[in-house]
Amino acid sequence: MAKQQVEEQVFSIVEEILKDQDVIELVDVEYVRERDWYLRVFIDKAGGIEIDDCQALSERLEKILDEKNLIADSYILEVSSPGLDRQLKKPRDFVREQGKAVDVTLYAPEDGKKEFTGVLEGFDEVAKTVTIDGTAWPLAKLSVIRLHIDF
């Protein structure tokens, strides 16, 4: 089964598991090959995710995946928080994080720069653009947008 199909099916399964819980939000699912295959599920909730949240979801998801035999390859399942510097991917991410500083990486340099930090001011789902520091950027030009962390 293709990587995207695995991600979509696991996303649906996790949404079904979490549907009765208003507290935990499914942020993302990724199925990637590094040295081994990894199935990563990122969850969040107000106040932050705790290890017990990750363990409970991991155990339920692992049981369902084993029963459905969805993934033919051997893989490592990881359930975790997306982290403080979470990547913004979905419309709800851009809406939720408006007013916050973000680190942006472009696919190709603009004005000699490929990376910059600015404030996320808006999102236009129809035009598929995000506004950062007064400039509307097409999502197609942005490789990665992450929350900025001040150290």
C-alpha positions, 0 to 999 in steps of 0.5 A: 500500500502506498505511503499516502494511503497508509497515512490517510487510512491511519488518520481515519482510524485515529479520528474514529478512536478519538471521536468520543474525546473532545480533549485530544486532537489528531494533528498529523500522521506520517508514514516514512522510511528512514532506516526503518519504516516509522508510523508517527501519530501526532496528537495534542490537547490544551495544556499539552499531551502526557505520556499516558495519552500517548500510551493509551492511543498507541495501545488501541491503535496497535490492536486495530492495525494488527487486526486489520493487517493494514501495513505489510511492511515492518514498522515502528509505531510512535505516538507523540506531541507535535512539539513546540516547534510544530509544523503547520500544514492544515487550514485549522493550523493556520487559523489556530496559530494566527498572531504567532511568530513562525519560521518559514522555509521557501522552496526557492529563494526570494530576494536572496533569502530562503528562510525567514521569521515573521508573524502569521497574520492570516490564511485564505483557504480559497486562494491557498495563501498565508499572510506573513508580515503583510505579505500573502504567500502562496502555499505552493512556494512554502516548503515548511512553516513551523512555530517559532521558538525564542530561546 
